[in-house]
Amino acid sequence: MDKAQALYGFWSSFGLPALDEQSAYDSSTMEQLEIDYPYITYETAVDYLDAPVFIGADIWYKSTSWAEITRKAEEIGAYIGLGGRVCRYDGGGVWIARGSPFAQRMPDERENDIRRIHINIQAEFLSA
């Protein structure tokens, strides 16, 4: 498993489909991949030892309520914890910690029933 696959493994561990943002350009791409709400899109950025990387992700739900998506954001925050979490890859690991702000509600300008929460994390890759 490489560094990008470790990030995928982290984001896909929450019971929702997870896609690198470069794979989720628009609704037609999502239909081709047969992905429906809810899902997670995330940035893939990797670096080397002692170089923190700030990564964003979005949780997407189709609902008129913020309750379910807020619970999912809280689940992710609890999984990371206050001290962060290490996800292993071949030759090292990535330490994932909460970014600031950790979670932020975002409106969808196209549809009133789309809920999105933006998540910020800090990742440090523990290998050269």
C-alpha positions as CSV (number, residue, x, y, z in Angstrom):
1,M,0.0,0.0,0.0
2,D,1.4,3.4,-0.9
3,K,0.7,6.8,0.7
4,A,-2.3,7.7,-1.6
5,Q,-3.8,4.3,-0.8
6,A,-3.4,4.9,2.9
7,L,-5.4,8.1,2.6
8,Y,-8.1,6.2,0.6
9,G,-8.1,3.6,3.4
10,F,-8.6,6.3,6.0
11,W,-11.5,8.0,4.2
12,S,-13.2,4.8,3.2
13,S,-13.2,3.4,6.7
14,F,-16.4,5.3,7.7
15,G,-19.0,3.2,5.9
16,L,-19.4,5.6,3.0
17,P,-18.0,5.5,-0.6
18,A,-14.9,7.6,-0.7
19,L,-13.5,9.2,-3.9
20,D,-10.5,11.3,-4.6
21,E,-11.8,14.7,-5.7
22,Q,-10.1,14.1,-9.1
23,S,-12.4,11.2,-9.6
24,A,-15.6,13.0,-8.8
25,Y,-15.8,15.9,-11.3
26,D,-19.6,16.1,-11.7
27,S,-22.9,14.3,-11.3
28,S,-22.4,12.4,-14.6
29,T,-19.2,10.9,-13.4
30,M,-20.9,9.9,-10.1
31,E,-23.6,8.2,-12.1
32,Q,-21.1,6.3,-14.2
33,L,-19.4,5.1,-11.0
34,E,-22.8,4.3,-9.6
35,I,-22.3,6.4,-6.5
36,D,-25.2,7.9,-4.8
37,Y,-25.6,10.0,-1.6
38,P,-24.1,9.8,1.0
39,Y,-20.4,9.8,0.1
40,I,-17.0,11.4,0.9
41,T,-14.7,13.3,-1.5
42,Y,-11.2,14.1,-0.4
43,E,-8.0,15.6,-1.6
44,T,-5.0,13.5,-2.2
45,A,-1.7,15.2,-1.3
46,V,1.4,13.4,-0.2
47,D,4.8,14.5,1.0
48,Y,7.8,13.3,3.0
49,L,9.0,13.2,6.5
50,D,8.6,16.4,8.6
51,A,6.5,18.2,6.0
52,P,2.9,18.6,7.2
53,V,0.2,18.5,4.5
54,F,-3.2,20.1,5.0
55,I,-5.9,18.1,3.3
56,G,-9.6,18.8,2.9
57,A,-12.5,16.4,2.5
58,D,-16.3,16.8,2.0
59,I,-19.1,14.7,3.4
60,W,-22.1,14.8,1.1
61,Y,-25.7,13.8,2.1
62,K,-29.0,14.4,0.4
63,S,-31.4,15.4,3.2
64,T,-33.4,18.3,4.5
65,S,-31.8,17.7,7.9
66,W,-28.2,18.2,9.2
67,A,-28.6,15.5,11.8
68,E,-27.1,12.5,10.0
69,I,-24.3,14.3,8.3
70,T,-23.4,16.0,11.6
71,R,-23.2,12.6,13.3
72,K,-20.9,11.3,10.5
73,A,-18.6,14.3,11.0
74,E,-18.6,13.7,14.7
75,E,-17.7,10.0,14.1
76,I,-14.7,11.0,12.0
77,G,-13.6,13.4,14.6
78,A,-13.9,10.8,17.4
79,Y,-12.0,8.3,15.2
80,I,-9.1,10.8,14.8
81,G,-9.3,11.7,18.5
82,L,-7.4,14.6,20.1
83,G,-4.0,13.0,19.6
84,G,-4.4,11.9,16.0
85,R,-4.3,8.5,14.4
86,V,-1.6,6.7,12.4
87,C,-2.5,4.8,9.2
88,R,0.2,2.5,7.9
89,Y,1.5,2.1,4.4
90,D,4.5,0.2,3.0
91,G,7.6,1.7,4.6
92,G,5.9,4.0,7.0
93,G,2.7,5.6,8.1
94,V,0.7,8.8,7.9
95,W,-0.2,10.6,11.1
96,I,-3.7,12.2,10.7
97,A,-4.8,15.0,13.1
98,R,-7.7,17.4,13.1
99,G,-7.2,20.6,11.2
100,S,-8.7,23.9,12.1
101,P,-11.6,24.4,11.8
102,F,-12.2,20.7,11.9
103,A,-15.7,20.6,10.5
104,Q,-17.7,23.4,8.7
105,R,-21.2,23.3,7.2
106,M,-21.3,24.4,3.6
107,P,-24.4,25.4,1.6
108,D,-25.1,23.9,-1.8
109,E,-26.1,26.7,-4.2
110,R,-27.7,24.3,-6.7
111,E,-30.0,22.2,-4.5
112,N,-31.6,22.9,-1.1
113,D,-31.6,19.3,0.0
114,I,-27.9,18.7,-0.4
115,R,-25.9,18.9,2.8
116,R,-22.1,19.2,2.8
117,I,-19.7,19.3,5.7
118,H,-16.1,20.3,4.9
119,I,-13.5,18.5,7.0
120,N,-9.9,19.7,7.5
121,I,-7.1,17.4,8.5
122,Q,-3.3,17.7,8.9
123,A,-1.3,14.7,7.6
124,E,2.3,14.0,8.3
125,F,4.0,11.2,6.4
126,L,6.4,9.3,8.5
127,S,8.9,8.2,5.9
128,A,11.2,9.6,3.2
